[in-house]
Amino acid sequence: MNKKNILIWLVVLLAILNITTIATIVIHNYTEKPQEQTLALDNDGQNMLTGRCMRQIVGFDKIQMEQFRNAKHEFQPTANQIIIDIDSLKNEMFIELNKTEADTLTLNNISDEIGRLHADLKKKTFVFYISIKSISKPEQLEKLKKVFTPLFNNISEDCKDGNSIQSCNKNGFRNQQ
């Protein structure tokens, strides 16, 4: 009888554990917001390299949209991984910097790797831009340029026109009023 009671309590305990595990997963999935990497952001923080953006802002037709999707499909995963790698190295660097005696050799190596990855990202970005530019019609090129501007200089068009530094934030975007 004592053994039977122990087994019953063990089954009850395991059932409670399973229920709480499933509830945790469900709650986590319900409350978690998607964490999509974005590369080109407008001054409202919106991703500008979406199919919707290319269709609405640049004016891509169906054929151009298919070509855009193919090019983005090749570019996006690689670019996202490079961004993740750079962010990871920045974290490593910050940890090293906050040690009692930071190792300058380690910091130099991390800096060099961040630079190499950043150069690789810029190269992949310009290849992507050239491929998108090659499928664009002449009348779409100015709009395409505007969409890609944040990827190359982080300065919105509004903040390049001589507005005072107070009206634009550190990323070159106009401050929200």
BELLINBEL-V268805 format. One record per residue. N is the residue number from 0. PHI is phi in degrees with one decimal (* if undefined). OMEGA is omega in whole degrees, -180 to 180 (* if undefined). D_FIRST is the distance of its C-alpha to the first C-alpha in Angstrom with 1 decimal. Layout:
n=N phi=PHI omega=OMEGA d_first=D_FIRST
n=N phi=PHI omega=OMEGA d_first=D_FIRST
//
This chain:
n=0 phi=* omega=178 d_first=0.0
n=1 phi=-60.6 omega=179 d_first=3.8
n=2 phi=-66.4 omega=179 d_first=5.4
n=3 phi=-65.2 omega=178 d_first=5.0
n=4 phi=-64.1 omega=179 d_first=6.3
n=5 phi=-63.4 omega=179 d_first=8.7
n=6 phi=-64.6 omega=178 d_first=9.9
n=7 phi=-62.5 omega=179 d_first=10.5
n=8 phi=-64.8 omega=178 d_first=12.4
n=9 phi=-64.7 omega=178 d_first=14.1
n=10 phi=-63.6 omega=179 d_first=15.3
n=11 phi=-62.2 omega=179 d_first=16.5
n=12 phi=-61.9 omega=178 d_first=18.3
n=13 phi=-65.6 omega=178 d_first=19.9
n=14 phi=-64.0 omega=178 d_first=21.1
n=15 phi=-63.2 omega=178 d_first=22.6
n=16 phi=-61.9 omega=178 d_first=24.2
n=17 phi=-62.9 omega=-180 d_first=25.7
n=18 phi=-62.8 omega=-180 d_first=27.0
n=19 phi=-67.3 omega=178 d_first=28.7
n=20 phi=-64.2 omega=179 d_first=30.2
n=21 phi=-63.9 omega=179 d_first=31.6
n=22 phi=-62.3 omega=179 d_first=32.9
n=23 phi=-62.1 omega=180 d_first=34.5
n=24 phi=-64.1 omega=-179 d_first=36.3
n=25 phi=-62.6 omega=179 d_first=37.5
n=26 phi=-62.6 omega=180 d_first=38.8
n=27 phi=-61.8 omega=179 d_first=40.4
n=28 phi=-66.3 omega=-179 d_first=42.1
n=29 phi=-72.0 omega=-175 d_first=43.2
n=30 phi=-90.6 omega=-178 d_first=44.7
n=31 phi=-71.9 omega=176 d_first=46.1
n=32 phi=-91.1 omega=180 d_first=49.8
n=33 phi=-59.8 omega=-178 d_first=51.4
n=34 phi=-110.6 omega=-179 d_first=52.8
n=35 phi=-86.0 omega=177 d_first=55.7
n=36 phi=-72.0 omega=177 d_first=58.3
n=37 phi=-122.1 omega=-176 d_first=61.7
n=38 phi=-103.4 omega=-179 d_first=64.9
n=39 phi=-112.1 omega=-179 d_first=67.7
n=40 phi=-116.3 omega=173 d_first=67.3
n=41 phi=-85.6 omega=-175 d_first=69.8
n=42 phi=-71.4 omega=174 d_first=70.5
n=43 phi=-99.7 omega=-180 d_first=67.7
n=44 phi=79.0 omega=-179 d_first=65.2
n=45 phi=-91.1 omega=178 d_first=65.0
n=46 phi=-67.7 omega=-178 d_first=64.7
n=47 phi=-98.0 omega=-179 d_first=68.1
n=48 phi=-103.5 omega=177 d_first=67.4
n=49 phi=-106.9 omega=176 d_first=65.7
n=50 phi=-59.8 omega=179 d_first=67.0
n=51 phi=-59.9 omega=180 d_first=67.5
n=52 phi=-61.9 omega=-178 d_first=69.7
n=53 phi=-66.3 omega=179 d_first=71.7
n=54 phi=-74.7 omega=-174 d_first=72.3
n=55 phi=-80.7 omega=-176 d_first=73.1
n=56 phi=-85.2 omega=-177 d_first=74.8
n=57 phi=-82.4 omega=178 d_first=76.4
n=58 phi=90.2 omega=180 d_first=76.9
n=59 phi=-66.3 omega=174 d_first=75.4
n=60 phi=-90.4 omega=-176 d_first=75.7
n=61 phi=-60.4 omega=-179 d_first=73.2
n=62 phi=-65.0 omega=178 d_first=74.5
n=63 phi=-62.9 omega=179 d_first=74.5
n=64 phi=-62.7 omega=179 d_first=71.0
n=65 phi=-63.9 omega=178 d_first=69.8
n=66 phi=-65.0 omega=177 d_first=71.6
n=67 phi=-62.1 omega=-180 d_first=70.2
n=68 phi=-59.1 omega=179 d_first=66.7
n=69 phi=-63.2 omega=-180 d_first=67.2
n=70 phi=-65.7 omega=-180 d_first=68.8
n=71 phi=-66.1 omega=179 d_first=66.1
n=72 phi=-60.6 omega=177 d_first=63.4
n=73 phi=-77.0 omega=-173 d_first=64.9
n=74 phi=-79.5 omega=-168 d_first=65.5
n=75 phi=-58.3 omega=-178 d_first=62.6
n=76 phi=-61.0 omega=179 d_first=59.7
n=77 phi=-66.6 omega=179 d_first=61.8
n=78 phi=-62.5 omega=179 d_first=63.2
n=79 phi=-61.5 omega=180 d_first=59.8
n=80 phi=-65.5 omega=178 d_first=58.5
n=81 phi=-63.0 omega=179 d_first=61.5
n=82 phi=-61.9 omega=178 d_first=61.0
n=83 phi=-61.9 omega=179 d_first=57.4
n=84 phi=-62.7 omega=179 d_first=58.6
n=85 phi=-63.5 omega=179 d_first=61.3
n=86 phi=-60.8 omega=178 d_first=58.9
n=87 phi=-63.8 omega=179 d_first=56.5
n=88 phi=-66.2 omega=176 d_first=59.5
n=89 phi=-61.9 omega=177 d_first=60.6
n=90 phi=-63.8 omega=177 d_first=57.2
n=91 phi=-58.3 omega=-179 d_first=57.5
n=92 phi=-62.2 omega=-179 d_first=61.0
n=93 phi=-64.4 omega=177 d_first=59.9
n=94 phi=-62.1 omega=180 d_first=57.2
n=95 phi=-63.7 omega=180 d_first=59.7
n=96 phi=-61.9 omega=-177 d_first=62.3
n=97 phi=-91.7 omega=174 d_first=60.0
n=98 phi=-72.1 omega=179 d_first=59.3
n=99 phi=-54.8 omega=176 d_first=61.1
n=100 phi=-128.4 omega=-179 d_first=63.4
n=101 phi=-67.1 omega=179 d_first=63.5
n=102 phi=-86.1 omega=-177 d_first=64.4
n=103 phi=-67.7 omega=177 d_first=67.6
n=104 phi=-65.4 omega=177 d_first=67.4
n=105 phi=-62.2 omega=180 d_first=64.0
n=106 phi=-62.4 omega=177 d_first=65.4
n=107 phi=-63.2 omega=180 d_first=68.4
n=108 phi=-64.5 omega=178 d_first=66.3
n=109 phi=-63.1 omega=179 d_first=64.1
n=110 phi=-60.4 omega=179 d_first=67.3
n=111 phi=-61.8 omega=-180 d_first=68.9
n=112 phi=-67.8 omega=176 d_first=65.8
n=113 phi=-60.3 omega=179 d_first=65.7
n=114 phi=-61.9 omega=179 d_first=69.4
n=115 phi=-63.9 omega=179 d_first=69.0
n=116 phi=-65.7 omega=179 d_first=66.3
n=117 phi=-64.0 omega=177 d_first=68.3
n=118 phi=-62.9 omega=178 d_first=71.3
n=119 phi=-62.2 omega=178 d_first=69.3
n=120 phi=-62.2 omega=180 d_first=68.0
n=121 phi=-63.2 omega=179 d_first=71.5
n=122 phi=-64.5 omega=178 d_first=72.8
n=123 phi=-64.9 omega=180 d_first=70.1
n=124 phi=-67.0 omega=-179 d_first=70.9
n=125 phi=-70.4 omega=175 d_first=74.6
n=126 phi=-64.9 omega=177 d_first=74.1
n=127 phi=-61.3 omega=-180 d_first=71.9
n=128 phi=-60.5 omega=180 d_first=74.6
n=129 phi=-61.8 omega=180 d_first=77.4
n=130 phi=-66.7 omega=178 d_first=75.5
n=131 phi=-71.7 omega=178 d_first=74.9
n=132 phi=-63.1 omega=-178 d_first=78.5
n=133 phi=-68.8 omega=179 d_first=79.8
n=134 phi=-95.3 omega=-178 d_first=78.3
n=135 phi=-84.3 omega=174 d_first=79.7
n=136 phi=-81.4 omega=-178 d_first=82.9
n=137 phi=-53.1 omega=-179 d_first=85.6
n=138 phi=-73.6 omega=180 d_first=85.1
n=139 phi=-95.8 omega=-172 d_first=81.4
n=140 phi=-63.1 omega=-180 d_first=82.0
n=141 phi=-66.8 omega=178 d_first=82.5
n=142 phi=-68.3 omega=177 d_first=79.3
n=143 phi=-62.2 omega=178 d_first=77.4
n=144 phi=-58.6 omega=-180 d_first=78.8
n=145 phi=-64.5 omega=180 d_first=77.6
n=146 phi=-65.6 omega=-176 d_first=74.1
n=147 phi=-87.3 omega=-177 d_first=73.9
n=148 phi=-50.2 omega=-178 d_first=75.7
n=149 phi=-61.9 omega=179 d_first=72.5
n=150 phi=-68.8 omega=-173 d_first=71.4
n=151 phi=-108.0 omega=-179 d_first=74.5
n=152 phi=-142.5 omega=178 d_first=75.5
n=153 phi=54.1 omega=179 d_first=73.0
n=154 phi=-124.2 omega=178 d_first=76.0
n=155 phi=-74.3 omega=-180 d_first=76.3
n=156 phi=-58.2 omega=-179 d_first=79.8
n=157 phi=-61.9 omega=-175 d_first=80.0
n=158 phi=-91.8 omega=176 d_first=79.7
n=159 phi=-95.4 omega=-172 d_first=82.3
n=160 phi=-93.6 omega=176 d_first=85.1
n=161 phi=90.8 omega=176 d_first=86.0
n=162 phi=-61.9 omega=-180 d_first=83.7
n=163 phi=-64.5 omega=-179 d_first=83.1
n=164 phi=-59.5 omega=-180 d_first=80.2
n=165 phi=-68.3 omega=-177 d_first=78.8
n=166 phi=-86.6 omega=-179 d_first=78.3
n=167 phi=-124.9 omega=-179 d_first=76.3
n=168 phi=-82.5 omega=-174 d_first=73.1
n=169 phi=-65.0 omega=178 d_first=72.5
n=170 phi=-90.3 omega=180 d_first=71.6
n=171 phi=85.3 omega=179 d_first=74.9
n=172 phi=-101.1 omega=179 d_first=73.6
n=173 phi=-64.3 omega=177 d_first=75.1
n=174 phi=-65.2 omega=177 d_first=73.2
n=175 phi=-74.8 omega=-179 d_first=71.6
n=176 phi=-92.7 omega=* d_first=73.5
//
